[in-house]
Amino acid sequence: MKYQRAKAGFIRYPDAKLLVAAGVILRAMKNSLVFTDPRPSLEEIETAFEDYQQKVYAAAGGGLLYNTAKRESKRRLADLLQKLALYVNVVSDGNLNKLHGSGFPVLERRKKGRSPDTPGQPFLRDGRRSGEVAFGFKPVGRDMFYDYCFATAVDKKGNPIWGEIHVTTRSWTAYAGGFAPRSLVYFRVRFAVR
């Protein structure tokens, strides 16, 4: 399979974004002359999409029971879309016209001489125990390296005094310890050129 392919990770999408993305994919696949025998079937995905849409609406004013049902429905829809992305990738074999015609977001190869995107949506919150923080960010792409560091003090101008730089390939929630309880902690992350 070529590097240029349909992106398949939908489980971390917010509800509204997943509903829009799934709707776009369903419309594109129904009208496609290239993807004529989708696996799983579009009817199965459409049923999961409608179920998820109803559960999102119900969870907006509901409680824990509704939120649990919504999460299960989201997992089912995301899994089906992931399987459909595999089918799209096999059929298109890296052809960008075919990939864009599927409605899926497309992961293209990196172009030389272009700056990479910036890691988005960084977050920092209390960790699992005292003196620990949880942190993470939205990745730029697959198999990327990121530099990150923390600061617990500021200079006279109010700018953070950054500590030692660490390297990671993981963007999911990670934990770092060794901070004084109730201290103010700053966090920054950037794409690392390797």
N, CA, C and O of each residue as an XYZ file, in Angstrom:
776
protein
N       0.836     -1.180      0.000
C       0.000      0.000      0.000
C       0.880      1.243      0.000
O       1.896      1.281      0.694
N       0.512      2.228     -0.748
C       1.285      3.455     -0.881
C       1.153      4.321      0.374
O       0.248      4.127      1.186
N       2.082      5.288      0.518
C       2.033      6.188      1.672
C       0.816      7.097      1.602
O       0.215      7.407      2.631
N       0.441      7.533      0.388
C      -0.742      8.373      0.234
C      -1.955      7.483      0.447
O      -2.193      6.546     -0.315
N      -2.717      7.782      1.488
C      -3.842      6.912      1.814
C      -4.899      7.673      2.600
O      -4.675      8.787      3.074
N      -6.056      7.034      2.722
C      -7.149      7.608      3.499
C      -6.828      7.475      4.982
O      -6.358      6.430      5.430
N      -7.083      8.531      5.734
C      -6.898      8.474      7.182
C      -8.049      7.680      7.791
O      -9.196      7.797      7.360
N      -7.729      6.880      8.787
C      -8.740      5.973      9.321
C      -9.043      6.163     10.801
O      -9.937      5.493     11.316
N      -8.349      7.036     11.501
C      -8.542      7.182     12.947
C      -9.617      8.191     13.289
O      -9.355      9.394     13.303
N     -10.835      7.716     13.567
C     -11.950      8.626     13.848
C     -12.378      8.628     15.300
O     -13.201      9.458     15.687
N     -11.855      7.737     16.116
C     -12.353      7.589     17.480
C     -12.092      8.828     18.334
O     -12.845      9.097     19.270
N     -11.042      9.584     18.029
C     -10.729     10.771     18.833
C     -11.421     12.035     18.317
O     -11.260     13.108     18.899
N     -12.187     11.917     17.234
C     -12.913     13.075     16.720
C     -13.994     13.495     17.717
O     -14.635     12.641     18.329
N     -14.200     14.806     17.884
C     -15.362     15.254     18.660
C     -16.647     14.831     17.940
O     -16.629     14.557     16.740
N     -17.744     14.781     18.669
C     -19.000     14.287     18.110
C     -19.407     15.006     16.830
O     -19.706     14.358     15.827
N     -19.422     16.333     16.852
C     -19.872     17.092     15.677
C     -18.969     16.836     14.473
O     -19.455     16.685     13.352
N     -17.678     16.789     14.700
C     -16.725     16.569     13.599
C     -16.881     15.164     13.005
O     -16.787     14.993     11.790
N     -17.115     14.171     13.845
C     -17.311     12.804     13.357
C     -18.603     12.696     12.558
O     -18.636     12.024     11.527
N     -19.662     13.346     13.016
C     -20.922     13.313     12.273
C     -20.760     13.932     10.886
O     -21.268     13.396      9.902
N     -20.061     15.049     10.809
C     -19.837     15.709      9.514
C     -18.964     14.823      8.625
O     -19.290     14.608      7.457
N     -17.865     14.310      9.164
C     -16.943     13.481      8.372
C     -17.643     12.225      7.851
O     -17.488     11.871      6.683
N     -18.408     11.553      8.704
C     -19.110     10.335      8.286
C     -20.157     10.657      7.220
O     -20.332      9.889      6.274
N     -20.853     11.783      7.364
C     -21.835     12.188      6.356
C     -21.187     12.451      5.004
O     -21.718     12.051      3.967
N     -20.037     13.124      5.015
C     -19.311     13.405      3.765
C     -18.860     12.099      3.108
O     -18.996     11.929      1.896
N     -18.331     11.189      3.905
C     -17.855      9.902      3.378
C     -19.013      9.109      2.773
O     -18.890      8.563      1.677
N     -20.132      9.048      3.486
C     -21.281      8.298      2.975
C     -21.781      8.867      1.651
O     -22.059      8.115      0.718
N     -21.895     10.194      1.565
C     -22.353     10.821      0.298
C     -21.386     10.523     -0.840
O     -21.808     10.169     -1.941
N     -20.089     10.665     -0.577
C     -19.089     10.441     -1.623
C     -19.075      8.984     -2.071
O     -18.980      8.706     -3.266
N     -19.168      8.060     -1.134
C     -19.112      6.637     -1.477
C     -20.357      6.195     -2.243
O     -20.267      5.348     -3.132
N     -21.515      6.759     -1.908
C     -22.747      6.409     -2.619
C     -22.677      6.831     -4.078
O     -23.218      6.147     -4.947
N     -22.013      7.960     -4.359
C     -21.936      8.494     -5.717
C     -20.698      8.029     -6.473
O     -20.491      8.433     -7.617
N     -19.877      7.193     -5.859
C     -18.609      6.802     -6.463
C     -18.780      5.727     -7.524
O     -19.540      4.773     -7.357
N     -18.049      5.910     -8.623
C     -17.996      4.892     -9.672
C     -16.765      3.999     -9.495
O     -16.619      2.997    -10.194
N     -15.889      4.360     -8.568
C     -14.654      3.611     -8.325
C     -14.853      2.571     -7.229
O     -14.446      1.419     -7.379
N     -15.470      2.971     -6.146
C     -15.642      2.094     -4.986
C     -17.021      1.445     -5.062
O     -17.955      1.861     -4.376
N     -17.134      0.431     -5.895
C     -18.438     -0.150     -6.215
C     -18.861     -1.282     -5.288
O     -20.042     -1.624     -5.242
N     -17.937     -1.863     -4.559
C     -18.248     -2.998     -3.691
C     -17.643     -2.777     -2.306
O     -16.776     -3.539     -1.880
N     -18.096     -1.734     -1.601
C     -17.465     -1.385     -0.322
C     -17.653     -2.460      0.741
O     -18.694     -3.112      0.832
N     -16.607     -2.615      1.535
C     -16.606     -3.538      2.669
C     -16.194     -2.764      3.899
O     -15.077     -2.246      3.903
N     -16.986     -2.641      4.931
C     -18.352     -3.115      5.093
C     -19.319     -2.357      4.184
O     -18.947     -1.362      3.564
N     -20.545     -2.829      4.111
C     -21.513     -2.229      3.194
C     -21.901     -0.832      3.671
O     -21.838     -0.522      4.861
N     -22.302     -0.001      2.718
C     -22.724      1.364      3.057
C     -23.993      1.351      3.900
O     -24.202      2.247      4.718
N     -24.838      0.350      3.708
C     -26.060      0.250      4.522
C     -25.707      0.042      5.992
O     -26.330      0.632      6.874
N     -24.707     -0.797      6.251
C     -24.274     -1.054      7.625
C     -23.696      0.208      8.253
O     -23.959      0.505      9.419
N     -22.919      0.940      7.488
C     -22.329      2.182      8.004
C     -23.407      3.237      8.204
O     -23.378      3.979      9.185
N     -24.356      3.307      7.279
C     -25.437      4.281      7.409
C     -26.293      4.008      8.649
O     -26.719      4.942      9.328
N     -26.542      2.737      8.940
C     -27.286      2.368     10.146
C     -26.522      2.796     11.395
O     -27.109      3.352     12.323
N     -25.214      2.539     11.422
C     -24.384      2.941     12.566
C     -24.330      4.460     12.691
O     -24.344      4.995     13.800
N     -24.268      5.157     11.551
C     -24.242      6.620     11.545
C     -25.528      7.195     12.139
O     -25.480      8.098     12.974
N     -26.675      6.671     11.708
C     -27.965      7.157     12.218
C     -28.113      6.862     13.704
O     -28.630      7.686     14.458
N     -27.656      5.681     14.125
C     -27.708      5.327     15.541
C     -26.846      6.286     16.363
O     -27.272      6.768     17.413
N     -25.644      6.555     15.885
C     -24.741      7.472     16.595
C     -25.332      8.884     16.660
O     -25.257      9.549     17.693
N     -25.915      9.330     15.554
C     -26.526     10.658     15.513
C     -27.631     10.772     16.567
O     -27.713     11.777     17.274
N     -28.470      9.756     16.671
C     -29.549      9.769     17.672
C     -28.982      9.753     19.086
O     -29.500     10.431     19.973
N     -27.917      8.981     19.298
C     -27.327      8.889     20.634
C     -26.642     10.205     21.031
O     -26.634     10.569     22.207
N     -26.070     10.914     20.053
C     -25.455     12.218     20.345
C     -26.523     13.187     20.812
O     -26.329     13.901     21.796
N     -27.650     13.219     20.116
C     -28.747     14.117     20.501
C     -29.298     13.754     21.875
O     -29.569     14.636     22.689
N     -29.462     12.460     22.134
C     -30.000     12.018     23.418
C     -29.044     12.329     24.565
O     -29.478     12.684     25.661
N     -27.734     12.196     24.312
C     -26.738     12.425     25.366
C     -26.603     13.898     25.718
O     -26.126     14.232     26.802
N     -27.018     14.786     24.812
C     -26.865     16.227     25.069
C     -27.643     16.652     26.303
O     -27.192     17.531     27.038
N     -28.796     16.052     26.549
C     -29.574     16.433     27.727
C     -29.710     15.308     28.713
O     -30.415     15.446     29.713
N     -29.056     14.202     28.462
C     -29.196     13.019     29.306
C     -28.105     12.905     30.338
O     -27.348     13.843     30.589
N     -28.046     11.755     30.916
C     -27.057     11.511     31.958
C     -26.053     10.468     31.547
O     -25.744     10.303     30.367
N     -25.545      9.763     32.543
C     -24.487      8.783     32.351
C     -24.910      7.647     31.418
O     -24.118      7.194     30.592
N     -26.136      7.195     31.546
C     -26.639      6.110     30.707
C     -26.592      6.499     29.225
O     -26.190      5.700     28.380
N     -27.001      7.721     28.924
C     -26.998      8.194     27.535
C     -25.579      8.391     27.004
O     -25.297      8.093     25.844
N     -24.697      8.892     27.853
C     -23.308      9.088     27.432
C     -22.601      7.758     27.169
O     -21.794      7.651     26.246
N     -22.903      6.761     27.972
C     -22.317      5.436     27.753
C     -22.802      4.848     26.435
O     -22.013      4.286     25.675
N     -24.087      4.974     26.163
C     -24.649      4.478     24.900
C     -24.032      5.214     23.716
O     -23.764      4.612     22.677
N     -23.807      6.523     23.876
C     -23.197      7.308     22.802
C     -21.770      6.842     22.530
O     -21.375      6.714     21.371
N     -20.994      6.587     23.580
C     -19.616      6.126     23.406
C     -19.554      4.779     22.689
O     -18.708      4.569     21.821
N     -20.450      3.874     23.056
C     -20.496      2.567     22.388
C     -20.854      2.714     20.917
O     -20.273      2.052     20.057
N     -21.814      3.588     20.635
C     -22.224      3.821     19.250
C     -21.104      4.484     18.454
O     -20.903      4.170     17.281
N     -20.374      5.402     19.091
C     -19.244      6.062     18.431
C     -18.162      5.051     18.089
O     -17.606      5.088     16.992
N     -17.857      4.150     19.012
C     -16.850      3.116     18.780
C     -17.249      2.239     17.590
O     -16.412      1.904     16.752
N     -18.528      1.870     17.522
C     -19.011      1.026     16.430
C     -18.853      1.748     15.085
O     -18.372      1.155     14.119
N     -19.253      3.016     15.019
C     -19.139      3.785     13.778
C     -17.676      3.983     13.389
O     -17.321      3.832     12.220
N     -16.828      4.319     14.354
C     -15.397      4.529     14.068
C     -14.744      3.253     13.553
O     -13.919      3.301     12.641
N     -15.108      2.109     14.133
C     -14.551      0.829     13.674
C     -14.972      0.519     12.245
O     -14.160      0.063     11.440
N     -16.247      0.766     11.926
C     -16.735      0.527     10.564
C     -16.044      1.448      9.561
O     -15.680      1.014      8.468
N     -15.864      2.718      9.928
C     -15.181      3.659      9.033
C     -13.722      3.254      8.832
O     -13.175      3.423      7.742
N     -13.099      2.725      9.869
C     -11.715      2.269      9.746
C     -11.618      1.107      8.758
O     -10.697      1.061      7.942
N     -12.556      0.178      8.828
C     -12.576     -0.945      7.884
C     -12.836     -0.457      6.458
O     -12.247     -0.959      5.501
N     -13.728      0.528      6.332
C     -14.011      1.087      5.011
C     -12.782      1.812      4.457
O     -12.525      1.758      3.255
N     -12.035      2.479      5.311
C     -10.805      3.162      4.878
C      -9.794      2.159      4.343
O      -9.093      2.447      3.374
N      -9.711      0.994      4.955
C      -8.813     -0.047      4.459
C      -9.225     -0.464      3.045
O      -8.378     -0.605      2.162
N     -10.520     -0.658      2.837
C     -11.027     -0.989      1.498
C     -10.671      0.110      0.497
O     -10.214     -0.177     -0.609
N     -10.881      1.370      0.889
C     -10.575      2.509      0.012
C      -9.088      2.539     -0.328
O      -8.719      2.780     -1.478
N      -8.245      2.300      0.652
C      -6.799      2.319      0.415
C      -6.351      1.215     -0.527
O      -5.480      1.430     -1.370
N      -6.939      0.039     -0.391
C      -6.584     -1.074     -1.274
C      -7.030     -0.784     -2.698
O      -6.263     -0.986     -3.639
N      -8.259     -0.314     -2.869
C      -8.787     -0.052     -4.213
C      -8.056      1.106     -4.887
O      -7.731      1.030     -6.072
N      -7.798      2.174     -4.142
C      -7.179      3.363     -4.747
C      -5.682      3.188     -4.981
O      -5.136      3.812     -5.891
N      -5.001      2.359     -4.190
C      -3.569      2.087     -4.335
C      -2.735      3.359     -4.466
O      -1.831      3.434     -5.298
N      -3.044      4.353     -3.641
C      -2.253      5.586     -3.610
C      -2.633      6.629     -4.635
O      -2.007      7.688     -4.674
N      -3.633      6.381     -5.471
C      -4.070      7.358     -6.473
C      -4.848      8.469     -5.775
O      -5.922      8.230     -5.223
N      -4.298      9.693     -5.803
C      -4.917     10.801     -5.073
C      -6.311     11.141     -5.573
O      -7.179     11.473     -4.766
N      -6.553     11.071     -6.873
C      -7.891     11.377     -7.387
C      -8.925     10.424     -6.804
O     -10.006     10.842     -6.390
N      -8.583      9.149     -6.775
C      -9.495      8.164     -6.203
C      -9.670      8.386     -4.698
O     -10.782      8.316     -4.172
N      -8.562      8.650     -4.021
C      -8.647      8.871     -2.573
C      -9.530     10.065     -2.234
O     -10.379      9.979     -1.347
N      -9.333     11.181     -2.937
C     -10.145     12.372     -2.662
C     -11.603     12.134     -3.012
O     -12.492     12.728     -2.401
N     -11.860     11.272     -3.988
C     -13.232     10.966     -4.372
C     -13.970     10.112     -3.370
O     -15.189      9.965     -3.457
N     -13.245      9.542     -2.411
C     -13.873      8.670     -1.417
C     -14.553      9.451     -0.297
O     -15.401      8.907      0.410
N     -14.190     10.718     -0.132
C     -14.734     11.508      0.974
C     -13.898     11.429      2.238
O     -14.118     12.200      3.172
N     -12.939     10.506      2.285
C     -12.072     10.375      3.449
C     -11.020     11.486      3.453
O     -10.590     11.933      2.390
N     -10.603     11.936      4.647
C      -9.426     12.806      4.691
C      -8.220     12.005      4.209
O      -8.141     10.799      4.443
N      -7.286     12.668      3.542
C      -6.175     11.978      2.906
C      -4.856     12.349      3.576
O      -4.586     13.518      3.850
N      -4.045     11.331      3.832
C      -2.696     11.527      4.368
C      -1.741     11.445      3.192
O      -1.565     10.382      2.597
N      -1.124     12.575      2.858
C      -0.204     12.611      1.724
C       1.226     12.564      2.219
O       1.510     12.868      3.378
N       2.126     12.177      1.322
C       3.533     12.135      1.705
C       4.034     13.555      1.969
O       3.517     14.530      1.425
N       5.053     13.635      2.820
C       5.633     14.935      3.145
C       6.353     15.506      1.935
O       7.014     14.787      1.186
N       6.212     16.798      1.762
C       6.885     17.467      0.658
C       8.141     18.134      1.185
O       8.107     18.798      2.221
N       9.248     17.961      0.479
C      10.499     18.564      0.904
C      10.414     20.076      0.772
O       9.779     20.605     -0.141
N      11.067     20.755      1.702
C      11.123     22.204      1.650
C       9.935     22.895      2.291
O       9.888     24.124      2.335
N       8.971     22.126      2.790
C       7.803     22.706      3.451
C       7.913     22.509      4.945
O       8.322     21.446      5.410
N       7.551     23.524      5.695
C       7.526     23.382      7.145
C       6.367     22.483      7.538
O       5.295     22.569      6.940
N       6.555     21.634      8.516
C       5.450     20.768      8.950
C       4.406     21.582      9.705
O       4.666     22.702     10.145
N       3.239     21.007      9.842
C       2.202     21.635     10.640
C       2.655     21.713     12.096
O       3.599     21.037     12.503
N       1.982     22.529     12.854
C       2.272     22.667     14.274
C       1.399     21.704     15.057
O       0.207     21.597     14.768
N       1.951     20.994     16.045
C       1.100     20.152     16.877
C      -0.001     21.008     17.495
O       0.279     22.071     18.049
N      -1.224     20.564     17.406
C      -2.349     21.379     17.864
C      -2.940     20.901     19.180
O      -2.607     19.829     19.684
N      -3.801     21.705     19.705
C      -4.600     21.417     20.892
C      -3.783     20.862     22.062
O      -4.157     19.843     22.644
N      -2.667     21.522     22.414
C      -1.919     21.017     23.568
C      -2.742     21.190     24.845
O      -3.509     22.143     24.979
N      -2.573     20.267     25.766
C      -3.285     20.394     27.035
C      -2.372     19.994     28.175
O      -1.433     19.217     28.003
N      -2.663     20.535     29.328
C      -1.920     20.260     30.556
C      -2.931     20.316     31.685
O      -3.648     21.305     31.834
N      -2.992     19.261     32.479
C      -3.941     19.228     33.600
C      -3.334     18.436     34.753
O      -2.256     17.857     34.619
N      -4.028     18.415     35.874
C      -3.561     17.674     37.038
C      -3.391     16.207     36.695
O      -4.175     15.637     35.935
N      -2.365     15.607     37.260
C      -2.092     14.195     37.032
C      -2.870     13.298     37.968
O      -3.857     13.710     38.578
N      -2.406     12.059     38.071
C      -3.093     11.064     38.884
C      -2.765     11.192     40.368
O      -3.525     10.743     41.226
N      -1.609     11.819     40.658
C      -1.197     11.972     42.052
C      -0.565     13.351     42.247
O      -0.355     14.084     41.280
N      -0.273     13.691     43.461
C       0.302     14.987     43.791
C       1.678     15.145     43.144
O       2.484     14.215     43.160
N       1.944     16.320     42.576
C       3.239     16.593     41.955
C       3.369     16.053     40.545
O       4.472     16.002     40.000
N       2.251     15.648     39.943
C       2.274     15.071     38.605
C       1.305     15.831     37.701
O       0.268     16.310     38.159
N       1.647     15.941     36.415
C       0.761     16.562     35.436
C       0.496     15.570     34.299
O       1.328     14.718     33.989
N      -0.677     15.703     33.693
C      -1.021     14.956     32.481
C      -0.912     15.938     31.326
O      -1.360     17.078     31.440
N      -0.318     15.508     30.210
C      -0.162     16.394     29.071
C      -0.300     15.615     27.774
O      -0.169     14.391     27.748
N      -0.567     16.348     26.697
C      -0.688     15.737     25.380
C      -0.985     16.800     24.342
O      -1.008     17.989     24.658
N      -1.214     16.376     23.091
C      -1.448     17.310     21.993
C      -1.960     16.538     20.787
O      -1.913     15.308     20.762
N      -2.444     17.258     19.799
C      -2.897     16.636     18.555
C      -1.679     16.464     17.655
O      -0.956     17.431     17.412
N      -1.433     15.244     17.151
C      -0.229     15.000     16.358
C      -0.276     15.648     14.977
O      -1.349     15.964     14.464
N       0.892     15.840     14.388
C       1.017     16.374     13.032
C       0.801     15.257     12.020
O       0.150     15.469     10.997
N       1.329     14.090     12.288
C       1.214     12.952     11.388
C       1.746     11.709     12.063
O       2.034     11.710     13.260
N       1.872     10.659     11.293
C       2.363      9.396     11.836
C       3.879      9.398     11.964
O       4.577     10.065     11.200
N       4.372      8.654     12.927
C       5.808      8.415     13.087
C       6.611      9.710     13.152
O       7.664      9.821     12.523
N       6.126     10.672     13.897
C       6.795     11.963     14.043
C       7.434     12.060     15.424
O       6.993     11.420     16.378
N       8.478     12.872     15.506
C       9.123     13.156     16.780
C       8.740     14.565     17.221
O       8.624     15.472     16.397
N       8.547     14.739     18.523
C       8.167     16.031     19.074
C       9.077     16.359     20.245
O       9.396     15.489     21.054
N       9.499     17.626     20.334
C      10.225     18.128     21.494
C       9.207     18.772     22.427
O       8.316     19.488     21.970
N       9.328     18.530     23.706
C       8.446     19.185     24.662
C       9.240     19.509     25.919
O      10.249     18.871     26.219
N       8.766     20.511     26.645
C       9.410     20.877     27.901
C       8.412     21.586     28.810
O       7.321     21.975     28.393
N       8.821     21.740     30.055
C       7.985     22.363     31.069
C       8.724     23.544     31.694
O       9.951     23.630     31.642
N       7.953     24.445     32.280
C       8.523     25.549     33.051
C       7.690     25.721     34.314
O       6.468     25.573     34.292
N       8.364     26.033     35.410
C       7.646     26.273     36.664
C       7.958     27.656     37.228
O       7.457     28.029     38.288
N       8.790     28.414     36.512
C       9.150     29.766     36.958
C       9.147     30.693     35.748
O       9.230     30.244     34.605
N       9.051     31.999     36.021
C       9.082     33.000     34.954
C      10.189     34.013     35.246
O      10.592     34.207     36.392
N      10.668     34.655     34.171
C      11.693     35.679     34.359
C      11.035     37.009     34.724
O       9.828     37.054     34.964
N      11.811     38.087     34.767
C      11.300     39.397     35.185
C      10.253     39.953     34.223
O       9.421     40.774     34.608
N      10.300     39.501     32.970
C       9.325     39.962     31.975
C       8.069     39.094     31.940
O       7.143     39.364     31.176
N       8.042     38.067     32.757
C       6.886     37.181     32.804
C       6.944     36.030     31.815
O       5.958     35.315     31.641
N       8.101     35.839     31.157
C       8.249     34.732     30.210
C       8.692     33.476     30.955
O       9.533     33.554     31.850
N       8.136     32.321     30.595
C       8.526     31.083     31.273
C      10.016     30.763     31.074
O      10.577     31.009     30.007
N      10.625     30.228     32.093
C      12.011     29.757     32.011
C      11.928     28.249     31.761
O      11.669     27.463     32.673
N      12.153     27.873     30.513
C      11.940     26.487     30.089
C      13.030     25.566     30.607
O      14.201     25.940     30.672
N      12.627     24.365     30.971
C      13.540     23.353     31.487
C      14.091     22.478     30.379
O      14.093     22.851     29.206
N      14.551     21.326     30.772
C      15.170     20.369     29.855
C      14.177     19.921     28.772
O      13.000     19.688     29.048
N      14.677     19.807     27.541
C      13.844     19.373     26.418
C      13.832     17.851     26.360
O      14.877     17.203     26.425
N      12.636     17.297     26.237
C      12.440     15.856     26.115
C      11.898     15.558     24.722
O      11.346     16.444     24.069
N      12.050     14.321     24.265
C      11.584     13.913     22.941
C      10.567     12.787     23.100
O      10.735     11.897     23.934
N       9.511     12.840     22.289
C       8.500     11.791     22.307
C       7.941     11.577     20.904
O       8.035     12.456     20.048
N       7.368     10.423     20.681
C       6.611     10.160     19.455
C       5.139      9.993     19.799
O       4.305      9.791     18.917
N       4.832     10.076     21.059
C       3.477      9.830     21.545
C       2.739     11.138     21.780
O       3.263     12.042     22.430
N       1.522     11.241     21.253
C       0.731     12.454     21.458
C      -0.419     12.225     22.426
O      -1.040     13.181     22.889
N      -0.707     10.961     22.737
C      -1.789     10.662     23.674
C      -1.404     11.175     25.058
O      -0.290     11.662     25.254
N      -2.287     11.072     25.980
C      -2.029     11.549     27.329
C      -0.821     10.838     27.934
O      -0.753      9.609     27.965
N       0.126     11.636     28.412
C       1.309     11.123     29.103
C       1.394     11.836     30.453
O       0.683     12.811     30.697
N       2.262     11.343     31.314
C       2.371     11.911     32.650
C       3.820     12.265     32.951
O       4.745     11.564     32.542
N       4.001     13.366     33.674
C       5.327     13.785     34.124
C       5.200     14.186     35.588
O       4.219     14.814     35.985
N       6.190     13.823     36.380
C       6.147     14.110     37.806
C       7.305     14.976     38.245
O       8.091     15.461     37.431
N       7.392     15.159     39.548
C       8.489     15.916     40.125
C       8.196     17.394     40.307
O       9.113     18.179     40.547
N       6.942     17.782     40.199
C       6.568     19.187     40.373
C       6.089     19.406     41.807
O       5.524     18.512     42.437
N       6.329     20.610     42.300
C       5.852     20.949     43.645
C       4.326     21.029     43.611
O       3.762     21.614     42.687
N       3.660     20.457     44.594
C       2.198     20.550     44.627
C       1.737     22.009     44.613
O       2.367     22.876     45.219
N       0.648     22.261     43.924
C       0.029     23.591     43.809
C       0.908     24.616     43.103
O       0.724     25.818     43.291
N       1.854     24.161     42.302
C       2.681     25.110     41.551
C       2.092     25.307     40.163
O       1.363     24.452     39.662
N       2.411     26.430     39.551
C       1.974     26.751     38.204
C       2.974     26.128     37.224
O       4.177     26.369     37.326
N       2.477     25.331     36.279
C       3.341     24.627     35.338
C       2.965     25.051     33.918
O       1.787     25.066     33.561
N       3.964     25.391     33.118
C       3.773     25.726     31.702
C       4.254     24.539     30.865
O       5.130     23.784     31.287
N       3.667     24.386     29.669
C       4.013     23.271     28.790
C       4.073     23.789     27.357
O       3.244     24.602     26.948
N       5.068     23.311     26.593
C       5.119     23.643     25.162
C       5.615     22.420     24.392
O       6.350     21.582     24.915
N       5.188     22.349     23.131
C       5.567     21.221     22.279
C       5.799     21.751     20.876
O       5.157     22.712     20.451
N       6.724     21.117     20.153
C       6.981     21.488     18.755
C       7.419     20.248     17.990
O       7.875     19.263     18.570
N       7.269     20.322     16.691
C       7.716     19.262     15.812
C       9.234     19.235     15.854
O       9.871     20.284     15.755
N       9.826     18.055     16.000
C      11.281     17.933     16.068
C      11.816     17.446     14.723
O      11.384     16.414     14.211
N      12.738     18.180     14.171
C      13.355     17.795     12.909
C      14.413     16.744     13.218
O      15.301     16.982     14.037
N      14.330     15.594     12.579
C      15.275     14.504     12.807
C      15.936     14.139     11.501
O      16.774     13.237     11.464
